[in-house]
């Protein structure tokens, strides 16, 4: 359920009056999503999306996210375009929440995907990274190496989920602190490009959504997150065909340098640990809703721990 703040028709009418947009004809809540309240807005000519930002989203960070989407959309990346009101302001307020209107993207996320979809995702991610390289604003990644210590401490009761899990986590975190790469190509990344954040029409990507974890980090780390999210079957078995398609799609748009290729297995380990920790934290500190199973990412981590070359992900590298 992703409508946490209810909006009345009268409130929406008054809010919409500040825009030079087509006249309203209706609106409805959108159930997908977990962080913010989303509505589909119907007008006389085309739909829009209205987002009300809930308490977990920091208001002072919203200009970064909205500015990023404007930058990417203007560079030709298919993503929501924030709409300014008559006064030129994008971030406004509705029903006591910060709010913004964005363009509506056609298509839908997939429940089941094939290698051809992974190839299209790779191309879209490469295009996004190329466009993001010229975005001048930065935002630290609180959910990368520097932020994992707090999560590790918050998961001290990990053995209540699976015996021996706490030691696995501590050992991996210690290893990653020692060997985490430095000086790789970096810029703004999506950082949460899971299947529910990618829309398709047929075999083509029609849009990337939900940029509210976007931050400044290694581009290859974003790719590692996608390898974890898109290339395992039944949460356990690695699908090298999907991984090969994803990597080939990406490198057709943005070439990985030698340092990125060498670091990719380590970055995949880090991405697996990141989602293991955040999901485990939600299990140990429930706040409502059904938390996702953290052990799915333990299985991914254990796979990546055995990888010593990017070739294991299906990408052939010339000697």
C-alpha positions as CSV (number, residue, x, y, z in Angstrom):
1,X,0.0,0.0,0.0
2,X,1.5,3.3,-1.1
3,X,-1.2,5.8,-0.2
4,X,-0.3,6.9,3.3
5,X,-1.7,10.4,3.1
6,X,-5.3,10.8,1.8
7,X,-6.1,13.8,-0.5
8,X,-9.6,15.1,-0.9
9,X,-11.0,16.3,-4.3
10,X,-11.2,19.9,-2.9
11,X,-7.6,19.9,-1.8
12,X,-6.4,18.6,-5.2
13,X,-8.5,21.1,-7.1
14,X,-6.9,24.0,-5.1
15,X,-3.5,22.5,-5.6
16,X,-4.0,21.9,-9.3
17,X,-5.1,25.5,-9.8
18,X,-1.5,26.7,-9.4
19,X,-0.4,24.8,-12.5
20,X,-0.8,25.6,-16.2
21,X,-1.7,22.0,-16.9
22,X,-4.8,20.4,-18.5
23,X,-8.0,20.4,-16.4
24,X,-8.5,17.6,-13.9
25,X,-11.0,14.9,-14.6
26,X,-10.2,12.4,-11.9
27,X,-7.5,10.8,-9.6
28,X,-6.8,7.5,-7.9
29,X,-4.2,6.1,-5.5
30,X,-1.4,3.9,-6.7
31,X,-0.8,0.8,-4.6
32,X,2.8,0.1,-5.8
33,X,5.7,1.6,-3.8
34,X,6.7,1.6,-0.2
35,X,8.1,5.0,0.7
36,X,5.7,7.7,-0.5
37,X,2.0,8.3,-1.4
38,X,1.4,8.3,-5.1
39,X,-1.7,9.2,-7.1
40,X,-2.5,8.9,-10.8
41,X,-4.0,12.2,-12.0
42,X,-6.3,12.1,-15.0
43,X,-6.8,15.2,-17.1
44,X,-8.5,16.2,-20.3
45,X,-5.5,15.3,-22.4
46,X,-3.0,13.1,-20.5
47,X,-2.2,11.6,-17.1
48,X,0.3,12.8,-14.5
49,X,1.7,11.4,-11.3
50,X,1.3,13.2,-8.0
51,X,3.7,12.2,-5.2
52,X,3.4,13.2,-1.6
53,X,6.6,12.7,0.3
54,X,6.3,10.9,3.6
55,X,8.3,11.3,6.8
56,X,11.1,8.8,5.7
57,X,12.0,11.2,2.8
58,X,14.0,14.2,4.0
59,X,12.5,17.4,2.6
60,X,15.9,19.1,2.3
61,X,17.0,16.3,-0.1
62,X,14.0,16.6,-2.4
63,X,15.5,19.4,-4.6
64,X,18.4,17.0,-5.4
65,X,16.1,14.2,-6.5
66,X,13.8,16.5,-8.5
67,X,16.7,18.3,-10.1
68,X,18.3,15.0,-11.1
69,X,15.1,13.9,-12.8
70,X,14.8,17.2,-14.7
71,X,18.4,16.8,-15.8
72,X,18.0,13.2,-17.0
73,X,14.7,13.9,-18.8
74,X,16.2,16.9,-20.6
75,X,19.1,14.7,-21.6
76,X,16.8,12.2,-23.2
77,X,16.6,9.6,-20.4
78,X,13.0,8.2,-20.1
79,X,12.2,9.1,-16.5
80,X,9.5,11.2,-14.8
81,X,9.8,14.9,-15.6
82,X,8.9,17.2,-12.6
83,X,6.4,19.9,-13.5
84,X,6.8,23.4,-12.3
85,X,3.8,25.5,-11.2
86,X,3.2,29.0,-12.6
87,X,5.6,30.5,-10.1
88,X,8.4,28.2,-11.4
89,X,8.5,26.1,-8.2
90,X,8.5,22.3,-8.5
91,X,8.3,21.2,-4.9
92,X,5.1,22.3,-3.3
93,X,2.9,21.2,-0.4
94,X,-0.4,19.3,-0.3
95,X,-2.3,17.8,2.7
96,X,0.6,18.7,5.0
97,X,3.2,16.9,2.9
98,X,5.8,18.1,0.4
99,X,4.4,17.3,-3.0
100,X,5.4,17.3,-6.7
101,X,3.7,16.5,-10.0
102,X,5.6,14.6,-12.6
103,X,4.9,13.3,-16.1
104,X,3.3,9.9,-16.5
105,X,5.4,7.1,-18.1
106,X,3.7,4.4,-20.2
107,X,4.4,0.8,-19.7
108,X,4.6,-1.4,-16.6
109,X,7.1,-3.3,-14.4
110,X,7.6,-7.0,-15.0
111,X,7.0,-9.9,-12.7
112,X,9.0,-12.2,-15.0
113,X,11.8,-11.1,-17.3
114,X,14.0,-12.6,-20.0
115,X,17.6,-11.9,-21.1
116,X,16.3,-9.5,-23.7
117,X,14.8,-7.4,-21.0
118,X,18.1,-7.5,-19.1
119,X,19.9,-6.3,-22.2
120,X,17.5,-3.4,-22.5
121,X,17.9,-2.6,-18.8
122,X,21.7,-2.5,-19.3
123,X,21.4,-0.1,-22.2
124,X,19.0,2.2,-20.2
125,X,21.4,2.2,-17.2
126,X,24.4,3.1,-19.4
127,X,22.4,5.9,-20.9
128,X,21.4,7.2,-17.4
129,X,25.0,7.1,-16.2
130,X,26.2,9.0,-19.3
131,X,23.6,11.6,-18.7
132,X,24.2,11.8,-15.0
133,X,27.9,12.4,-15.5
134,X,27.1,16.1,-16.2
135,X,24.8,16.6,-13.2
136,X,26.8,18.9,-11.0
137,X,25.0,18.2,-7.7
138,X,26.1,15.5,-5.3
139,X,24.6,13.4,-2.5
140,X,26.6,11.0,-0.3
141,X,25.6,7.4,-0.4
142,X,24.5,6.7,3.2
143,X,24.0,3.0,2.3
144,X,27.5,2.2,1.0
145,X,30.6,1.2,2.9
146,X,30.7,4.2,5.2
147,X,27.1,3.6,6.4
148,X,27.2,-0.1,6.9
149,X,28.8,0.0,10.3
150,X,25.6,1.4,11.8
151,X,23.5,-1.3,10.1
152,X,25.9,-4.0,11.3
153,X,25.5,-2.7,14.9
154,X,21.8,-2.7,14.5
155,X,21.8,-6.3,13.3
156,X,23.6,-7.7,16.4
157,X,20.7,-10.2,16.9
158,X,21.2,-11.6,13.4
159,X,21.6,-15.1,14.8
160,X,17.9,-15.1,15.8
161,X,17.2,-15.2,12.0
162,X,19.8,-17.8,11.2
163,X,22.5,-19.3,13.4
164,X,26.0,-18.0,12.6
165,X,24.6,-15.1,10.5
166,X,26.2,-12.4,12.7
167,X,29.7,-13.7,12.2
168,X,29.2,-14.0,8.5
169,X,28.2,-10.3,8.4
170,X,31.0,-9.1,10.5
171,X,33.6,-11.1,8.5
172,X,32.3,-9.8,5.2
173,X,32.1,-6.2,6.4
174,X,35.7,-6.5,7.7
175,X,36.8,-7.9,4.3
176,X,35.1,-5.2,2.3
177,X,36.5,-2.4,4.5
178,X,40.0,-3.6,3.6
179,X,39.5,-4.2,-0.1
180,X,36.8,-1.8,-1.2
181,X,38.0,-0.1,-4.5
182,X,39.1,3.5,-4.8
183,X,39.1,5.9,-7.6
184,X,36.6,4.3,-10.0
185,X,34.5,6.4,-12.3
186,X,31.7,7.9,-10.3
187,X,28.7,10.2,-10.5
188,X,25.1,10.1,-9.6
189,X,23.6,6.5,-9.6
190,X,20.1,5.3,-9.2
191,X,21.1,2.9,-6.3
192,X,17.7,1.0,-6.3
193,X,17.0,-0.1,-9.8
194,X,15.0,-3.2,-9.0
195,X,12.5,-4.6,-11.4
196,X,9.6,-2.7,-9.9
197,X,11.4,0.6,-10.7
198,X,11.7,-0.2,-14.5
199,X,8.8,0.1,-16.9
200,X,8.7,-1.9,-20.2
201,X,6.6,-1.8,-23.3
202,X,7.2,-5.1,-24.9
203,X,11.0,-5.7,-24.8
204,X,12.0,-2.1,-24.6
205,X,12.5,0.0,-21.5
206,X,9.9,2.7,-21.4
207,X,11.0,4.4,-18.2
208,X,13.1,4.4,-15.0
209,X,11.3,5.6,-11.9
210,X,11.8,6.1,-8.1
211,X,15.0,8.0,-7.9
212,X,14.7,8.6,-4.1
213,X,17.8,6.6,-3.2
214,X,19.9,8.3,-5.9
215,X,23.3,9.3,-4.7
216,X,26.9,9.9,-5.8
217,X,28.9,6.6,-6.0
218,X,30.7,4.4,-8.4
219,X,28.8,3.8,-11.7
220,X,29.9,0.1,-11.5
221,X,28.3,-0.2,-8.1
222,X,24.9,0.6,-9.7
223,X,25.6,-2.1,-12.2
224,X,26.4,-4.5,-9.3
225,X,23.1,-3.7,-7.7
226,X,21.3,-4.6,-10.9
227,X,23.2,-7.9,-11.3
228,X,22.0,-8.9,-7.8
229,X,18.4,-7.7,-8.4
230,X,17.9,-9.1,-12.0
231,X,20.1,-12.1,-12.4
232,X,19.1,-14.7,-9.8
233,X,16.3,-17.2,-10.2
234,X,14.1,-18.1,-7.3
235,X,16.3,-15.9,-5.1
236,X,19.2,-18.4,-5.2
237,X,20.4,-19.7,-8.6
238,X,22.6,-17.3,-10.6
239,X,21.4,-16.9,-14.3
240,X,24.6,-16.2,-16.3
241,X,22.6,-15.7,-19.5
242,X,20.7,-12.8,-18.0
243,X,23.9,-11.4,-16.5
244,X,25.7,-11.6,-19.8
245,X,22.8,-9.8,-21.5
246,X,22.7,-7.1,-18.9
247,X,26.5,-6.5,-19.1
248,X,26.6,-6.5,-22.9
249,X,23.7,-4.1,-23.0
250,X,25.4,-1.7,-20.6
251,X,28.9,-1.9,-22.2
252,X,27.4,-1.2,-25.6
253,X,26.5,2.2,-24.2
254,X,29.2,2.9,-21.6
255,X,32.5,1.0,-21.7
256,X,33.8,-0.3,-18.4
257,X,37.5,0.4,-17.8
258,X,40.0,-2.2,-16.5
259,X,39.6,-1.0,-12.9
260,X,35.8,-1.3,-13.0
261,X,36.0,-4.8,-14.6
262,X,38.4,-6.0,-11.9
263,X,36.3,-4.5,-9.1
264,X,32.9,-5.8,-10.2
265,X,32.9,-9.1,-8.2
266,X,33.8,-7.1,-5.1
267,X,31.1,-4.5,-5.8
268,X,28.6,-7.3,-6.2
269,X,29.6,-8.6,-2.8
270,X,29.1,-5.1,-1.4
271,X,25.7,-4.7,-3.0
272,X,24.6,-8.1,-1.7
273,X,25.7,-7.1,1.8
274,X,23.9,-3.8,1.6
275,X,20.5,-5.4,0.9
276,X,21.1,-8.2,3.3
277,X,21.7,-5.7,6.1
278,X,18.8,-3.4,5.3
279,X,16.3,-6.2,5.0
280,X,17.7,-7.9,8.1
281,X,17.4,-4.6,10.0
282,X,13.7,-4.4,9.0
283,X,13.1,-7.9,10.3
284,X,14.9,-7.2,13.6
285,X,13.2,-3.7,14.0
286,X,9.8,-4.1,12.5
287,X,7.8,-0.9,11.7
288,X,4.7,-2.5,10.1
289,X,4.2,-4.2,6.8
290,X,5.8,-7.5,5.8
291,X,9.6,-7.3,5.6
292,X,11.4,-8.9,2.7
293,X,13.5,-12.0,3.4
294,X,17.1,-11.0,4.0
295,X,18.4,-14.6,3.5
296,X,17.8,-14.2,-0.3
297,X,20.7,-11.8,-0.3
298,X,22.8,-14.1,1.9
299,X,22.6,-16.6,-0.9
300,X,23.6,-13.9,-3.4
301,X,26.5,-12.9,-1.2
302,X,27.7,-16.5,-0.9
303,X,27.7,-16.8,-4.7
304,X,29.7,-13.6,-5.2
305,X,32.2,-14.7,-2.6
306,X,33.3,-17.5,-4.9
307,X,33.7,-15.2,-8.0
308,X,37.3,-14.2,-8.9
309,X,36.7,-12.6,-12.3
310,X,34.1,-10.7,-14.3
311,X,34.0,-13.7,-16.6
312,X,31.8,-15.5,-14.0
313,X,29.1,-13.0,-14.9
314,X,29.3,-13.9,-18.6
315,X,31.4,-10.9,-19.8
316,X,34.3,-12.0,-21.9
317,X,37.3,-9.7,-21.5
318,X,40.2,-9.5,-24.0
319,X,43.6,-10.4,-22.6
